[in-house]
Amino acid sequence: MSKTAFLFPGQGAQKCGMARSFYETDPDAKAVIDRASELLGMDMPELLFTPNDRLDRTEFTQPAMVTAGIAMLQAVAKTGLKPDVCAGLSLGEYEALYAAGAMSADDAVRTVQVRGKLMAEAVPAGVGGMAAVVGAETALVEETIAPIADVWIANYNCPGQIVISGKKEALAQASDALKAAGVRRVLPLNVSGPFHSGLLAEAGEKLGAYLAGVEIRPLVIPYAANFTGAYVTDSAEIVPLLVKQVSGSVRFEQSIRGMLADGVDTFVEIGPGKTIAGFLRKIDREAKVINIETAEDLEKCRS
């Protein structure tokens, strides 16, 4: 039987103007964005739609991305397009939790604002960073960086793309070691911190304390957790996994392979850009991918 997955991008995909066409054409999408302004004490339309340097700072990126994604979902729901399972890339996991019924829109937006602040405060600016390792076998990357302190695998994105994270000196050492092992491309990423590294373990613990006061609802559909790459069907597992996700590896490729094995044949990427579509093409060229970034994209799904 045919199955559909909804997928949500993470930090790095954000762009000025995301969700604007939904804000201007769908009253329910507009209500989500205006509600976020009230909840967070900021002008969310200005953050999303006006050129500014805050959109790339994690404490603003996170609530902006999740607000935009949940707003888009209001319009998507009206097409009758429904997921059988969902997943998000790192930050996108919170949109997946909303889509799976485990978290309200208000709680998702408030939680990622807290998450963003905790992550921004966890490591002083300039201390850490991230780099993409391109074209290397997973085992080679794991073996090469294993002896190096203060560097971790942050993302298993797709075949030939792994992201490492940690202290800048350790990243430089890891880069040299990988190149000595035959890896041609290790590319520093323009990010504001060493996300998904052990340096953020304390931030994860603090997030757990906050999540203890957040209502986690029974899941309506499964979602694939970043930390394990496996389906979650029991809501009791969600908070511990979100805590570990802050400093743990994102197993996105493993999540997609699990969905494919489960019979998912249509993947709908909801949000700015086509990052996830690019990963999917490298995981399974035959997978059907639909991108919904604008209201115009959504109209094409109706036709």
Contacts in CASP RR format, 6 or more apart in sequence:
PFRMAT RR
TARGET T0000
AUTHOR 0000-0000-0000
METHOD contacts of the structure
MODEL  1
MSKTAFLFPGQGAQKCGMARSFYETDPDAKAVIDRASELLGMDMPELLFT
PNDRLDRTEFTQPAMVTAGIAMLQAVAKTGLKPDVCAGLSLGEYEALYAA
GAMSADDAVRTVQVRGKLMAEAVPAGVGGMAAVVGAETALVEETIAPIAD
VWIANYNCPGQIVISGKKEALAQASDALKAAGVRRVLPLNVSGPFHSGLL
AEAGEKLGAYLAGVEIRPLVIPYAANFTGAYVTDSAEIVPLLVKQVSGSV
RFEQSIRGMLADGVDTFVEIGPGKTIAGFLRKIDREAKVINIETAEDLEK
CRS
1 263 0 8 1.000
2 263 0 8 1.000
2 265 0 8 1.000
2 266 0 8 1.000
3 84 0 8 1.000
3 85 0 8 1.000
3 259 0 8 1.000
3 262 0 8 1.000
3 263 0 8 1.000
3 264 0 8 1.000
3 265 0 8 1.000
3 266 0 8 1.000
4 81 0 8 1.000
4 82 0 8 1.000
4 83 0 8 1.000
4 84 0 8 1.000
4 264 0 8 1.000
4 265 0 8 1.000
4 266 0 8 1.000
4 267 0 8 1.000
4 268 0 8 1.000
5 83 0 8 1.000
5 84 0 8 1.000
5 85 0 8 1.000
5 86 0 8 1.000
5 87 0 8 1.000
5 259 0 8 1.000
5 264 0 8 1.000
5 266 0 8 1.000
5 267 0 8 1.000
5 268 0 8 1.000
6 83 0 8 1.000
6 85 0 8 1.000
6 86 0 8 1.000
6 87 0 8 1.000
6 96 0 8 1.000
6 99 0 8 1.000
6 268 0 8 1.000
6 270 0 8 1.000
7 86 0 8 1.000
7 87 0 8 1.000
7 88 0 8 1.000
7 89 0 8 1.000
7 96 0 8 1.000
7 267 0 8 1.000
7 268 0 8 1.000
7 269 0 8 1.000
7 270 0 8 1.000
7 276 0 8 1.000
8 69 0 8 1.000
8 86 0 8 1.000
8 87 0 8 1.000
8 88 0 8 1.000
8 89 0 8 1.000
8 92 0 8 1.000
8 93 0 8 1.000
8 95 0 8 1.000
8 96 0 8 1.000
8 99 0 8 1.000
8 269 0 8 1.000
8 270 0 8 1.000
8 271 0 8 1.000
8 276 0 8 1.000
9 65 0 8 1.000
9 88 0 8 1.000
9 89 0 8 1.000
9 92 0 8 1.000
9 269 0 8 1.000
9 271 0 8 1.000
9 272 0 8 1.000
9 273 0 8 1.000
9 275 0 8 1.000
9 276 0 8 1.000
10 65 0 8 1.000
10 88 0 8 1.000
10 89 0 8 1.000
10 90 0 8 1.000
10 91 0 8 1.000
10 92 0 8 1.000
10 275 0 8 1.000
11 58 0 8 1.000
11 61 0 8 1.000
11 62 0 8 1.000
11 65 0 8 1.000
11 90 0 8 1.000
11 91 0 8 1.000
11 191 0 8 1.000
11 195 0 8 1.000
12 61 0 8 1.000
12 191 0 8 1.000
12 275 0 8 1.000
13 65 0 8 1.000
13 271 0 8 1.000
13 272 0 8 1.000
13 273 0 8 1.000
13 275 0 8 1.000
14 55 0 8 1.000
14 56 0 8 1.000
14 61 0 8 1.000
14 64 0 8 1.000
14 65 0 8 1.000
14 272 0 8 1.000
15 55 0 8 1.000
15 272 0 8 1.000
15 273 0 8 1.000
16 48 0 8 1.000
16 49 0 8 1.000
16 50 0 8 1.000
16 51 0 8 1.000
16 52 0 8 1.000
16 55 0 8 1.000
17 48 0 8 1.000
17 49 0 8 1.000
18 48 0 8 1.000
18 64 0 8 1.000
18 65 0 8 1.000
18 68 0 8 1.000
18 271 0 8 1.000
18 272 0 8 1.000
18 293 0 8 1.000
19 29 0 8 1.000
19 33 0 8 1.000
19 48 0 8 1.000
19 67 0 8 1.000
19 68 0 8 1.000
19 69 0 8 1.000
19 71 0 8 1.000
19 72 0 8 1.000
19 271 0 8 1.000
20 48 0 8 1.000
20 49 0 8 1.000
21 294 0 8 1.000
21 295 0 8 1.000
21 296 0 8 1.000
22 29 0 8 1.000
22 30 0 8 1.000
22 71 0 8 1.000
22 72 0 8 1.000
22 74 0 8 1.000
22 75 0 8 1.000
22 294 0 8 1.000
22 295 0 8 1.000
23 29 0 8 1.000
23 30 0 8 1.000
23 33 0 8 1.000
23 45 0 8 1.000
23 48 0 8 1.000
23 49 0 8 1.000
23 71 0 8 1.000
24 30 0 8 1.000
24 295 0 8 1.000
25 75 0 8 1.000
25 295 0 8 1.000
26 71 0 8 1.000
26 74 0 8 1.000
26 75 0 8 1.000
26 78 0 8 1.000
26 295 0 8 1.000
28 74 0 8 1.000
28 75 0 8 1.000
29 71 0 8 1.000
29 72 0 8 1.000
29 74 0 8 1.000
29 75 0 8 1.000
30 71 0 8 1.000
31 74 0 8 1.000
32 67 0 8 1.000
32 70 0 8 1.000
32 71 0 8 1.000
32 74 0 8 1.000
32 105 0 8 1.000
33 44 0 8 1.000
33 45 0 8 1.000
33 48 0 8 1.000
33 67 0 8 1.000
33 68 0 8 1.000
33 71 0 8 1.000
34 44 0 8 1.000
34 45 0 8 1.000
35 105 0 8 1.000
35 106 0 8 1.000
35 109 0 8 1.000
36 44 0 8 1.000
36 63 0 8 1.000
36 67 0 8 1.000
36 109 0 8 1.000
37 43 0 8 1.000
37 44 0 8 1.000
37 45 0 8 1.000
39 106 0 8 1.000
39 109 0 8 1.000
39 110 0 8 1.000
40 63 0 8 1.000
40 109 0 8 1.000
40 110 0 8 1.000
40 113 0 8 1.000
42 60 0 8 1.000
42 63 0 8 1.000
44 63 0 8 1.000
44 64 0 8 1.000
44 67 0 8 1.000
46 52 0 8 1.000
47 54 0 8 1.000
47 55 0 8 1.000
47 60 0 8 1.000
47 64 0 8 1.000
48 55 0 8 1.000
48 64 0 8 1.000
48 67 0 8 1.000
48 68 0 8 1.000
54 60 0 8 1.000
55 61 0 8 1.000
55 64 0 8 1.000
56 192 0 8 1.000
57 120 0 8 1.000
57 192 0 8 1.000
58 116 0 8 1.000
58 119 0 8 1.000
58 120 0 8 1.000
58 192 0 8 1.000
58 193 0 8 1.000
58 195 0 8 1.000
59 113 0 8 1.000
59 116 0 8 1.000
59 117 0 8 1.000
59 119 0 8 1.000
59 120 0 8 1.000
61 91 0 8 1.000
61 116 0 8 1.000
62 91 0 8 1.000
62 112 0 8 1.000
62 113 0 8 1.000
62 115 0 8 1.000
62 116 0 8 1.000
62 119 0 8 1.000
63 109 0 8 1.000
63 112 0 8 1.000
63 113 0 8 1.000
63 116 0 8 1.000
65 91 0 8 1.000
65 92 0 8 1.000
65 95 0 8 1.000
65 112 0 8 1.000
65 272 0 8 1.000
66 91 0 8 1.000
66 92 0 8 1.000
66 94 0 8 1.000
66 95 0 8 1.000
66 98 0 8 1.000
66 108 0 8 1.000
66 109 0 8 1.000
66 112 0 8 1.000
67 109 0 8 1.000
68 271 0 8 1.000
68 272 0 8 1.000
69 95 0 8 1.000
69 270 0 8 1.000
69 271 0 8 1.000
70 95 0 8 1.000
70 98 0 8 1.000
70 105 0 8 1.000
70 108 0 8 1.000
70 109 0 8 1.000
72 270 0 8 1.000
72 271 0 8 1.000
72 292 0 8 1.000
73 95 0 8 1.000
73 98 0 8 1.000
73 99 0 8 1.000
73 270 0 8 1.000
75 295 0 8 1.000
75 298 0 8 1.000
76 268 0 8 1.000
76 270 0 8 1.000
76 292 0 8 1.000
76 298 0 8 1.000
79 298 0 8 1.000
79 301 0 8 1.000
79 302 0 8 1.000
81 268 0 8 1.000
81 301 0 8 1.000
83 99 0 8 1.000
83 221 0 8 1.000
83 268 0 8 1.000
84 221 0 8 1.000
84 264 0 8 1.000
85 221 0 8 1.000
85 222 0 8 1.000
85 223 0 8 1.000
85 224 0 8 1.000
85 231 0 8 1.000
85 259 0 8 1.000
85 262 0 8 1.000
85 264 0 8 1.000
86 96 0 8 1.000
86 99 0 8 1.000
86 100 0 8 1.000
86 221 0 8 1.000
86 223 0 8 1.000
86 224 0 8 1.000
87 93 0 8 1.000
87 96 0 8 1.000
87 223 0 8 1.000
87 224 0 8 1.000
87 226 0 8 1.000
87 252 0 8 1.000
87 255 0 8 1.000
87 256 0 8 1.000
87 259 0 8 1.000
88 95 0 8 1.000
88 96 0 8 1.000
88 223 0 8 1.000
88 224 0 8 1.000
88 226 0 8 1.000
88 252 0 8 1.000
89 155 0 8 1.000
89 157 0 8 1.000
89 226 0 8 1.000
89 250 0 8 1.000
89 252 0 8 1.000
89 275 0 8 1.000
89 276 0 8 1.000
90 155 0 8 1.000
90 195 0 8 1.000
90 196 0 8 1.000
90 226 0 8 1.000
90 245 0 8 1.000
90 250 0 8 1.000
91 112 0 8 1.000
93 223 0 8 1.000
93 225 0 8 1.000
93 226 0 8 1.000
93 242 0 8 1.000
93 245 0 8 1.000
94 103 0 8 1.000
94 108 0 8 1.000
94 111 0 8 1.000
94 112 0 8 1.000
95 108 0 8 1.000
95 270 0 8 1.000
96 223 0 8 1.000
96 224 0 8 1.000
97 103 0 8 1.000
97 108 0 8 1.000
97 223 0 8 1.000
97 238 0 8 1.000
98 104 0 8 1.000
98 105 0 8 1.000
98 108 0 8 1.000
99 221 0 8 1.000
99 223 0 8 1.000
100 219 0 8 1.000
100 220 0 8 1.000
100 221 0 8 1.000
100 222 0 8 1.000
100 223 0 8 1.000
101 217 0 8 1.000
101 218 0 8 1.000
101 219 0 8 1.000
101 220 0 8 1.000
101 221 0 8 1.000
102 216 0 8 1.000
102 217 0 8 1.000
102 218 0 8 1.000
102 219 0 8 1.000
102 223 0 8 1.000
102 235 0 8 1.000
102 238 0 8 1.000
103 111 0 8 1.000
103 214 0 8 1.000
103 215 0 8 1.000
103 216 0 8 1.000
103 217 0 8 1.000
104 215 0 8 1.000
104 217 0 8 1.000
107 214 0 8 1.000
107 215 0 8 1.000
111 207 0 8 1.000
111 210 0 8 1.000
111 211 0 8 1.000
111 214 0 8 1.000
114 207 0 8 1.000
114 210 0 8 1.000
115 203 0 8 1.000
115 207 0 8 1.000
115 246 0 8 1.000
118 203 0 8 1.000
118 204 0 8 1.000
118 206 0 8 1.000
118 207 0 8 1.000
118 246 0 8 1.000
119 193 0 8 1.000
119 195 0 8 1.000
119 200 0 8 1.000
119 203 0 8 1.000
119 246 0 8 1.000
120 192 0 8 1.000
121 203 0 8 1.000
122 199 0 8 1.000
122 200 0 8 1.000
122 202 0 8 1.000
122 203 0 8 1.000
123 193 0 8 1.000
123 194 0 8 1.000
123 199 0 8 1.000
123 200 0 8 1.000
125 192 0 8 1.000
125 193 0 8 1.000
126 168 0 8 1.000
126 193 0 8 1.000
127 167 0 8 1.000
127 168 0 8 1.000
127 194 0 8 1.000
127 199 0 8 1.000
128 165 0 8 1.000
128 166 0 8 1.000
128 167 0 8 1.000
128 168 0 8 1.000
128 171 0 8 1.000
128 193 0 8 1.000
128 194 0 8 1.000
128 199 0 8 1.000
129 165 0 8 1.000
129 166 0 8 1.000
129 167 0 8 1.000
129 168 0 8 1.000
129 171 0 8 1.000
129 188 0 8 1.000
129 189 0 8 1.000
129 191 0 8 1.000
129 193 0 8 1.000
129 194 0 8 1.000
130 154 0 8 1.000
130 163 0 8 1.000
130 164 0 8 1.000
130 165 0 8 1.000
130 166 0 8 1.000
130 171 0 8 1.000
130 188 0 8 1.000
130 189 0 8 1.000
130 191 0 8 1.000
130 193 0 8 1.000
130 194 0 8 1.000
130 195 0 8 1.000
131 163 0 8 1.000
131 164 0 8 1.000
131 165 0 8 1.000
131 171 0 8 1.000
131 174 0 8 1.000
131 175 0 8 1.000
131 186 0 8 1.000
131 187 0 8 1.000
131 188 0 8 1.000
131 189 0 8 1.000
132 161 0 8 1.000
132 162 0 8 1.000
132 163 0 8 1.000
132 185 0 8 1.000
132 186 0 8 1.000
132 187 0 8 1.000
132 189 0 8 1.000
133 141 0 8 1.000
133 160 0 8 1.000
133 161 0 8 1.000
133 162 0 8 1.000
133 163 0 8 1.000
133 164 0 8 1.000
133 178 0 8 1.000
133 183 0 8 1.000
133 185 0 8 1.000
133 186 0 8 1.000
134 160 0 8 1.000
134 161 0 8 1.000
134 183 0 8 1.000
134 184 0 8 1.000
134 185 0 8 1.000
134 186 0 8 1.000
134 187 0 8 1.000
135 160 0 8 1.000
135 161 0 8 1.000
135 183 0 8 1.000
135 184 0 8 1.000
135 185 0 8 1.000
136 160 0 8 1.000
136 162 0 8 1.000
136 178 0 8 1.000
136 182 0 8 1.000
136 183 0 8 1.000
137 160 0 8 1.000
138 156 0 8 1.000
138 160 0 8 1.000
138 162 0 8 1.000
140 178 0 8 1.000
140 181 0 8 1.000
140 183 0 8 1.000
141 153 0 8 1.000
141 162 0 8 1.000
141 164 0 8 1.000
141 178 0 8 1.000
141 183 0 8 1.000
142 153 0 8 1.000
144 174 0 8 1.000
144 177 0 8 1.000
144 178 0 8 1.000
144 181 0 8 1.000
144 183 0 8 1.000
145 151 0 8 1.000
145 152 0 8 1.000
145 153 0 8 1.000
145 164 0 8 1.000
145 174 0 8 1.000
145 177 0 8 1.000
145 178 0 8 1.000
148 170 0 8 1.000
148 173 0 8 1.000
148 174 0 8 1.000
148 177 0 8 1.000
149 170 0 8 1.000
150 166 0 8 1.000
150 167 0 8 1.000
150 169 0 8 1.000
150 170 0 8 1.000
150 199 0 8 1.000
151 164 0 8 1.000
151 165 0 8 1.000
151 166 0 8 1.000
151 167 0 8 1.000
151 170 0 8 1.000
151 171 0 8 1.000
151 173 0 8 1.000
151 174 0 8 1.000
151 197 0 8 1.000
152 164 0 8 1.000
152 165 0 8 1.000
152 166 0 8 1.000
152 196 0 8 1.000
152 197 0 8 1.000
152 198 0 8 1.000
152 248 0 8 1.000
152 249 0 8 1.000
153 162 0 8 1.000
153 163 0 8 1.000
153 164 0 8 1.000
153 165 0 8 1.000
153 249 0 8 1.000
154 163 0 8 1.000
154 164 0 8 1.000
154 165 0 8 1.000
154 194 0 8 1.000
154 195 0 8 1.000
154 196 0 8 1.000
154 197 0 8 1.000
154 248 0 8 1.000
154 249 0 8 1.000
154 250 0 8 1.000
155 161 0 8 1.000
155 162 0 8 1.000
155 163 0 8 1.000
155 196 0 8 1.000
155 249 0 8 1.000
155 250 0 8 1.000
155 252 0 8 1.000
156 162 0 8 1.000
156 249 0 8 1.000
156 250 0 8 1.000
156 251 0 8 1.000
156 252 0 8 1.000
156 253 0 8 1.000
156 254 0 8 1.000
157 163 0 8 1.000
157 250 0 8 1.000
157 252 0 8 1.000
157 253 0 8 1.000
157 279 0 8 1.000
158 252 0 8 1.000
158 253 0 8 1.000
158 256 0 8 1.000
158 278 0 8 1.000
158 279 0 8 1.000
158 280 0 8 1.000
158 282 0 8 1.000
158 283 0 8 1.000
159 253 0 8 1.000
159 282 0 8 1.000
159 283 0 8 1.000
160 282 0 8 1.000
161 279 0 8 1.000
161 282 0 8 1.000
163 189 0 8 1.000
163 196 0 8 1.000
164 171 0 8 1.000
164 174 0 8 1.000
165 171 0 8 1.000
165 193 0 8 1.000
165 194 0 8 1.000
165 195 0 8 1.000
165 196 0 8 1.000
165 197 0 8 1.000
165 199 0 8 1.000
166 194 0 8 1.000
166 197 0 8 1.000
166 198 0 8 1.000
166 199 0 8 1.000
167 194 0 8 1.000
167 199 0 8 1.000
171 188 0 8 1.000
174 186 0 8 1.000
175 186 0 8 1.000
178 186 0 8 1.000
179 186 0 8 1.000
194 200 0 8 1.000
196 245 0 8 1.000
196 246 0 8 1.000
196 247 0 8 1.000
196 248 0 8 1.000
196 249 0 8 1.000
196 250 0 8 1.000
197 247 0 8 1.000
197 248 0 8 1.000
198 247 0 8 1.000
198 248 0 8 1.000
199 247 0 8 1.000
200 246 0 8 1.000
200 247 0 8 1.000
201 246 0 8 1.000
201 247 0 8 1.000
203 246 0 8 1.000
203 247 0 8 1.000
204 243 0 8 1.000
204 244 0 8 1.000
204 246 0 8 1.000
204 247 0 8 1.000
205 243 0 8 1.000
207 242 0 8 1.000
207 243 0 8 1.000
207 246 0 8 1.000
208 239 0 8 1.000
208 242 0 8 1.000
208 243 0 8 1.000
211 239 0 8 1.000
211 242 0 8 1.000
211 243 0 8 1.000
212 239 0 8 1.000
214 239 0 8 1.000
216 235 0 8 1.000
216 238 0 8 1.000
216 239 0 8 1.000
217 235 0 8 1.000
218 235 0 8 1.000
219 232 0 8 1.000
219 233 0 8 1.000
219 234 0 8 1.000
219 235 0 8 1.000
222 231 0 8 1.000
222 232 0 8 1.000
222 233 0 8 1.000
223 231 0 8 1.000
223 232 0 8 1.000
224 230 0 8 1.000
224 231 0 8 1.000
224 232 0 8 1.000
224 255 0 8 1.000
224 258 0 8 1.000
224 259 0 8 1.000
225 231 0 8 1.000
225 232 0 8 1.000
225 237 0 8 1.000
225 241 0 8 1.000
225 245 0 8 1.000
225 255 0 8 1.000
226 241 0 8 1.000
226 245 0 8 1.000
226 250 0 8 1.000
226 251 0 8 1.000
226 252 0 8 1.000
226 255 0 8 1.000
227 241 0 8 1.000
227 244 0 8 1.000
227 245 0 8 1.000
227 248 0 8 1.000
227 249 0 8 1.000
227 250 0 8 1.000
227 251 0 8 1.000
228 241 0 8 1.000
228 251 0 8 1.000
228 254 0 8 1.000
229 251 0 8 1.000
229 252 0 8 1.000
229 254 0 8 1.000
229 255 0 8 1.000
229 258 0 8 1.000
230 254 0 8 1.000
230 255 0 8 1.000
230 258 0 8 1.000
231 258 0 8 1.000
231 262 0 8 1.000
232 238 0 8 1.000
232 241 0 8 1.000
252 279 0 8 1.000
253 279 0 8 1.000
253 283 0 8 1.000
256 267 0 8 1.000
256 279 0 8 1.000
256 280 0 8 1.000
256 283 0 8 1.000
256 284 0 8 1.000
257 283 0 8 1.000
259 267 0 8 1.000
260 283 0 8 1.000
260 284 0 8 1.000
260 287 0 8 1.000
265 287 0 8 1.000
265 288 0 8 1.000
266 287 0 8 1.000
266 288 0 8 1.000
266 290 0 8 1.000
267 276 0 8 1.000
267 277 0 8 1.000
267 280 0 8 1.000
267 287 0 8 1.000
267 288 0 8 1.000
267 289 0 8 1.000
267 290 0 8 1.000
268 289 0 8 1.000
268 290 0 8 1.000
268 291 0 8 1.000
268 292 0 8 1.000
269 276 0 8 1.000
269 277 0 8 1.000
269 289 0 8 1.000
269 290 0 8 1.000
269 291 0 8 1.000
269 292 0 8 1.000
270 292 0 8 1.000
271 292 0 8 1.000
271 293 0 8 1.000
272 293 0 8 1.000
273 291 0 8 1.000
273 293 0 8 1.000
274 291 0 8 1.000
274 293 0 8 1.000
276 289 0 8 1.000
277 289 0 8 1.000
277 291 0 8 1.000
280 287 0 8 1.000
280 289 0 8 1.000
281 287 0 8 1.000
281 289 0 8 1.000
290 301 0 8 1.000
291 297 0 8 1.000
292 298 0 8 1.000
292 301 0 8 1.000
END
